[in-house]
């Protein structure tokens, strides 16, 4: 199997150089009729990714359909992973949470069609086939929002097709030998009016069936550092299998009521169902634990946005929008464990049932005006209201958990957000563009009292001044310099605010360990405030390639980080327990640099061999650093922030044997991470290396026929390991103890074949 996969990879790579030597069939003699026939010419006058990026005053990267399709990715995170400064959590080849500049957990703002992602939306679960393009802002703007300390990712869902009426795709693949299947369909809509353009739009839907295997392999050791004695050592091994089905869809419909007024309807839905099973054994000094688990869950997310655009003049626009959405998630899990400890046999059953519902309503209005003096004013207001209900029930051996029963089964909460902003983008000359804006945002979160939980009310309000400058030196027309001075913030999320506890199932009762701590919220959290500076230089090459470099600094005040402390808790009356709660620290500073080259090889290497000159080079490298105040160094970095990332790839297209071919590869590297999270807790993560390749071929034009794409992700799998170390004082013996826990995640190569049809 390894030889077969490596052979396929070499085929993709060698095809890059084989294009020039491939035989070309002789051209057939043209008949008189064929000679008089004119070829079809299609002209697309819309903005390109390069023009969107080059003309934006704020620093921006744009990814369009060609980049989304190139590697045949089935998860959006794998597309973003190849961009400068973007890293992905989770196992290689399967996507994960998205982190700009190495920062996750709310530092990166996710927008869908320019609006904050609805409740329950997970961008890593959105397939690329649902996306038209992605816009990445390195610094916030007043219109897009200031909750973007690391940056903003704006996902634009599918729009009407440019060259066909239908696009149909089927993908089959294997992930560690487990079958995978996906499909997508996009169709244009157009009817009404004398020209058939009164109602225009598109609908897009996609679905998939996946089965994935994961290993369970962890090791835990407790050492008395005063005596050197190993107090306990446990090895846990097993496996889990997950099965999931999903169906997503979105639509766009524009009704041109008159020359000055139009309406837009944009529905969106996401449905998923998953099942899983796991089995693992934990072997310790004096005990054996056999654990079996079963789980199932369902989720649906529905949303409809209605907007109206009124243009009284060619230079003035009024936009109004209203959105309504709902999210519901239901999960059930059963855990059966057998424990044998010093002659004592113990059987335990735990059933967990969770239901979360969220209703959300949003309103917005925006006014835009272009003046004769190159000013573009934009002002707007936003309002968002959400209601959430969480029902949780835990049964242990058929009886409700007495500890959790004290907090009630049902918890209701609400959140209200209001925002107002104004901004002016001004071009006083051909070489200068200036952006100045200000945004005010207020978020109020409340939860109803339940059991022992107190009423929770948290208010965060932030005023963010924002400034961007674009300079196009007259002596260097291909160069651009950008400078941004901004204030951004991160507000506490709902789960961090509500004090309702979550008990670790590895140690459901009695003393637990710091690395297996319970979790609870903190209603008194304040938002994190960040003052930022961004500087970038872009050099555009003659055929549209780009060489760019950028640097950034963020000073963060009130950094939110979870701390683990030994507490007397109301859910355990027999002993104290280690509990992880989020708290505001003094602050932190993060900085970094990013460098990117995206160009044809002969643009950056004049002496390149002729057969290599048409290769498309993609290279980027990023370096990050951070320091958290109040935590001892030298590894007092922000959580899970790597020291950088690197991507290197080549792509090529050619014609041979009557076929249109394309091939390429990409190598991604993220160095190992070592973070001192608190005074007594450290976390390490091994480096990540991922090699992807693809080979595509099609007969005829892209418009007609079937386009095939063979994708090979994570070709050279490498296990990933996470290690946590905690030091603490035993409350009974007063000895200093060290808890060392590591888990190894096996990664797998993913192979898929996609058929793409347009008609």
C-alpha positions, 0 to 999 in steps of 0.5 A: 500500500505504501509503495502504491501511494508513493507511486501515485505521489511521484506520478503527480510530481513527475507530471510537472516536468513531463508536460513539455515532452508529452507527444502532441497529436497532429492537427487535423485538416480543417474543413471549409465549414470548420474554417468559417466557424468562429470560436466561442469567446467568453468575457468575464468582467467581474473583479478577480482575486488579485483586483479585490486584494490590490484595490482594498485599503485594508490588508486582504487575501482573497481565495476564489474557486480555482484555489478552493478546487485545486486539491479536491479538499472536502473540508474548508480548513485544509484549503485555509491551511495552505495560506500564510499565517493560517494553522489548523487544529485536529488531525492532519487530513481531516480539518480542524479549528482555524487559527490565524497567526496561530491564535484560536479560541475566539481570536479569529472572527468568522463571518458568513456573507459578511455577518457573524456565523450563526450559533452552532455553525462550525466552519470546519464542517462547511465543505468547500463546494458550498463556498464561492470565495474567502476573504481574509482580513489581517486587520479589522474594519468598522463594517466587518467588526472589531472582534478580530484580534487575529483577523477576520475570515469572511466566507462568501457562499456560492453565487450564480455560475458564470459559464454554465447552468448546472455544476454536479460533483461526486467524490469517493474516497478512503480514510484509513481504509474507511469509505467516504462519499460526497456530492454537490449540486449548484444550479442557476435560477433565472426567470421573469421580466422581458429579458428573463432577469427579474428573478436571478440567483442560484441554489447549491446543496451538498451532502456526504457520508463518512466513516472514520477511525481514531485510535485511543492511546494515552499514558498517565504517570504521577511522580512524587518529586520529593522521593522520586517514587512513581505513585501511579502509572496508567496506560489507556489504549483502544479505538473509536469509530465514527459514522456521520451523514450531513446535508447542507444547502444555501440559495440566493435569489434577487428580485429586481423590483425596479431600477432603484430597488431590489430584494435579496433572499438567502436561505441556509440550512445544515443537517447532520447525524452521527453515531460513534462507538469506542472501546479502551482499556486502562491498565494501572498499578493496581487496577484494570478499567475496561470502558465501552462507549456508544454515542449518537447525535443530531444537529440542524441549523436553519437560517433565512436572511432577507435584505433590500437595497435601495439606490436613489442615485448612482452614488448613494445606497441604502441597505436593510436586512433582517435575519432569522435562524434556529439551531438545535443539537441533541446528543446521547452517550452511554458509557459502561466501565468495569473496574477491578481494583485490589480484589474489588470488582465494580461496574458503572453505567453513565448515560448523558443526554444533552439538548441545546436550542438557540433562536437568533434574530438580527437586524441591520441598516447601512448607508453608503455614499460616494462623493465626487472627491473620492470619498466613500462613506459607510455608516450602519447599525446592527442589532442581534438577539438570541435565546438559548436553552440547554437541557442536560441530564446525567444518570449513573447506574440509572439514578440521576447524578446527585452532584449535578442535580443540584444545578438543575437540568435546564438552563436558559440564557439570552444574549443581546448585541448592538453595534454602530459604526461609521467609516470613510475611505478616501483617495486624495490622490492616485498614490494615497488611500486613507481609511478611518473608522470607528465602531461601538459594540455592546454585548449583554449576556444573561442566564436564569438561575437554576439550582445552586447557580446564581443569576448571571449578567455580564456586559461588555462594551468596546469602542474601537477606532480603526485606521488604514493607510495605502501608499502606491509609490509613484516611482514603483508602480508595481509596489504597495505599502499598507499600514494599519492602526487598530483596536480590537477585542474578544468578548467572553463566550457563553460557556465561559460565563456560565458557572455550570460545571462539567465533571470529567468522566475519567474521574467522576468521583473522588480526587481527580488530577489537574490534567483531568480537571472538571470545568466551570465558568466565571460570570465576572469575565471582562473582554480582552482588548488589543491594540494592534499595528500591521505593516505590509509591502506588496510587489505585483509581478507582470503576469499577476503574481505577487511577492509580499511581506507583512509584520504585526504586533498586538498588545492584549489587556485582560487576557482570558486563560483557564486556570486549574485550582483545587477547590471545595465544590458543591458537586462533591461533598467527600473531597476537593477537586481540581477545577479549570475556570477561565480568568482574566490575566494581566495581559500579553503581547504577540508579534510576527512576520509573514512572507508570501510568493505566489507567481509563475516560476519564470517570474522569480527565477529568470534562468529556470529551465524551459520545461519549468517556466510555466510552473506556478510557485506557491511559497509562504512562511510565517514566524510568531512570538508571544509573551504572557505577563505574570507567567514564568518563561521562557515558554509563557506563550499564548495557548497553542500558538506555534512558532510559525508555519511554512508552505511550499507547492508547485502546480502545472497545467498542460495538454497531452494525448487529447486531454487537459492535465493538471498536477501539483503538490503542497508541503505544510510544516508547523513546528512543535509547540511548548506553552507554559499555560500557568505557573504549574501547567505546561503543554507540548505538541509535536510538529506537524508535517503534511504532504498533499498532491493531486492529478486532474485530467479532462477531455475538451474544455472546462465547460463541457465534459467530465473533469476528474481529480485524484487527491492524495492528502497526508501522503506521509502520515506522522503521528501527533502527540500532545503532552501535559505536565502539572506540578502540585502539592498533595493536600494529604502528604504535602509532597510535591507531585508531578503529573505527566500525561501524553496522548498519541494521535495516529494520522492516516492518508486520505485518497479521493477521486472526484468527478466534476460535470458542468452543463 
